[in-house]
Each structure stands twice: as structure tokens, then as C-alpha cells.
């Protein structure tokens, strides 16, 4: 082995060894990139009817963004006051119930022993809400960058495809492009299924909370819908404030709330998920849970929010690069649906 070959192998080894450190150092940047890619896919889906009318891609993305901002503004104008008031009410009621439970635990032997190992300040939902607001203020710039990146990617995907081709060796371009196509298609189908699932769960939860007579049913429904973005763990997160609010209302509302949330999860698991997995995208639950834990451990709390799409991307990479003869059973993604990658060569 000559000196040049030895130096090349050393450089490759060092480069591979530094990848984990680079991922850790730029972990927040990676989360912003994942969010931008998701936004680009969603913009591509929503703007597709406009492109059917012959409008250029860049113009459809701009019109879609304007329409989305207008709808969000209109919703905030019509329901913002009511929703914000209900959110504050839920936090206050849940906080009072949590403090009541803590006081009751202090009067029991095992409860007092348990509280010694728990930071009681962390049980206050008011402090949690304050932390979320402060974190949101700090990441506002990242959110703006994410939206801008997503819009640029959706408007001119051909530019980024060309740049990617230039950095990939020629012999690997076909494999890389096929893998990227599989990732984009998987994320697209997952996004559609997740949006449908979040909407239905939010509506069911709102109706159930209103029927039981819980205060602030709209806020509880919104919390349940947003929490569905985190698979498997989201329902438990959404049930916590509802159960605390129901506890302050008495034993009967608490029982009905428990039954209602169990029923909604049964409907989701027995009806919604089979349809979504059959028509859109299916990932084994154990792999998804492992992905949530691994991504959450690596990226922290922000990573938990994006753990599901990151898991979908990683799973799509392994599935997309596997030889066809090694794949068994049903494919992860349905062959139907639009693809952002399909529009890339044209650059329309």
C-alpha cells in the first residue's frame, strides 16, 4: 500500500468517526431541516390542485402559503380568544387538581416517601406552560428559517436535486435518487395519514369532553389532536390534563373521561390505524417506539416532536436500499399518491 492510498483510507476513517460528533453538534440544525422537508412536502400536496390548472410551481407555493396564513389568521380571529381562554382554564384546573393530589399523597406514608424522590415544582402545569412559552420564543428564529427553507425546497426542488447529484459519486447516483424518492414518498404518505388521524382524534375528543360536561372541551380536543403527532406516547400526554380536569369535577366525570379516552384509542387502533396503514404507510410499532426513544435521547425534547418523521425517514432508507428479493410481505408505502420527487426533474 502506497502513501497516497494509506492517507486516503485514514482520511475516510477519520471522516466516518467524526460523523456522530457533527450530528450532535448540528442536531438542532438537523431538526430544522427535517421540519423544512415536512413543510415542503405538505406545501407540495396542498398546492397540487393549483398546478393542475397550469400555474407554475413557484407561484402555487406562494399562493398556498398566503392561503395558509390567511386561514390561520381567520381561525385565530374567530376562535383565538375562546381557545386561549379555554387553554388557560385547562392549565389552571389541572394545576389545582395536581396540587390537590400532591397534598393527599403527603398525608400517606407511601405518598410522602414517593414525593421525597420527586421535584414537586415539576408537577405544576403552570410552570410547564411558562417553560414552553419561553422555549417557543427562543426557537422563533428557527421556525422562520424552517418555513423559508420549506418554501424554497417546494418551489424549486430541481435546484436542490442538481446540487445533490453533484456531491454524489456517479456510480451511486441512481441508488441515492431512488432512496430519496422512497423517503419523500414515505414522508408524504405518513403526513397525510397523520393529519387525518390528528383531525379525527381532535374532533372525537372535543365531542366526548362536551358530552361529559368537562370545562373547556375545545382546548382538550386541540391538545389531543396535537399530541397525536407523537405516536403511541401522544395519547397518554393528552389524557393527563383531561383526567386532572375531570378529577376536580368529581368521581363520575372522571370515570366517564377514562372510558371516553379508552374508547377513542380503541377506535383509533381498531379503525383508523388499519385504514391508514393499508392505504398509506405502515411501520412496525416496535421500530417506531425505538425510534422515538432513540431520537428523543439524542435530540432532547425537541427531538421527541420530530421523532416520528425521523423514524420514517430512517426506516425508508433501509427499506429503499434493500434488494427487492430480500423484502418480504407488504411494502411500507402505497404506490398511489403524488410525489415531490417526481416533479423535481421538470422543475416546473
Secondary structure as UniProt FT lines:
FT   HELIX           3..25
FT   HELIX           27..52
FT   TURN            53..54
FT   HELIX           57..106
FT   HELIX           109..115
FT   TURN            116..117
FT   HELIX           120..123
FT   HELIX           125..138
FT   HELIX           140..155
FT   HELIX           157..167
FT   HELIX           170..172
FT   HELIX           173..212
FT   HELIX           217..227
FT   TURN            228..229
FT   TURN            231..233
FT   HELIX           234..249
FT   HELIX           251..267
FT   HELIX           268..272
FT   HELIX           273..279
FT   HELIX           285..299
FT   HELIX           301..305
FT   HELIX           307..321
FT   HELIX           324..326
FT   HELIX           341..343
FT   TURN            344..347
//
